[in-house]
Amino acid sequence: MSWRIWIVFITLCMIWGIPYFLIKIALAEISPAGVAWGRIALGTVVLLPVAWHRGVVRPAMQHKGAIVAFAIAELVIPFSMIALGESWISSSLAGILVATVPLTVLLLAPAFGIRETLNARRLIGLAIGFIGVVALLGIDSVHTVQQWLGVVCLLVAVIGYAAGPLIVQRYLADVDELGALACSLLIATIILLPFAALTVPARIPSPQALVSVALLGIACTAIALLLYFYLINAAGAARASVVAYINPAVATLLGVLVLHEPFGIGTVAGLTLIIGGSWLATHKTN
């Protein structure tokens, strides 16, 4: 890959390691639906005027079926499910579970007509990643029914995150990424608005919660998704999803050091096995 792709990759890895920490802070005063809608709405406010000025909105909407599918898969489902899941589980656990996205992309790719050959190396990687999930959930992380509900929410989010880049690679590869992203954000904002309206806080949230949502919307949604679109088109869906390798490490560090979340042997084993399995499953040898 070129140096430009590497810079985008590293930047995106760092930016997308932060949301789990920010979501946890915002959830103290704002509902999961409110957090999800707030970040998506802010992303729309930032990117839609730029896309409209560049004249890329109308061409993108010629692919409205794929745009709606991407909005639901990559925005509505994951953002709402992660926020809901973090009501019951730690931000570090949420970040590590999202690291299974590269493995899920490989499993879903055939359904989108994208060939991702499952050779021995990739099968071993998938197996190691699965063992990592078992270790993460079975040793010291999940004990109560509510925590398991949080895990289910995160796994649903993972499926959405895996489907999103496959939709882009299969149906939106020739569409301007800014136009497609702006339209997707607008659609997701409209879909989530009723749920956010039904859960408006009784009082104005604190500056800390509002700043968290602002950072989620501007940096972790608008800027990050634009970089992600570029990475998908430049390097492919499977390689682009490898940003999940570093995300969980950043999320875990913030959760443990700032939020004082638990960090046991299950977390270490799960994180190591999931990342190692994802690398084996997605790394392409020459």
Secondary structure, 3 states (H helix, E strand, C coil): CCHHHHHHHHHHHHHCCCHHHHHHHHCCCCCHHHHHHHHHHHHHHHHHHHHHHCCCHHHHHCCHHHHHHHHHHHHHHHHHHHHHHCCCCCHHHHHHHHCCHHHHHHHHHHHHCCCCCCCHHHHHHHHHHHHHHHHHHHCCCCCCHHHHHHHHHHHHHHHHHHHHHHHHHHHCCCCCHHHHHHHHHHHHHHHHHHHHHCCCCCCCCCHHHHHHHHHHHHHHHHHHHHHHHHHHHHHCHHHHHHHHHCHHHHHHHHHHHCCCCCCCHHHHHHHHHHHHHHHHHHCCCC
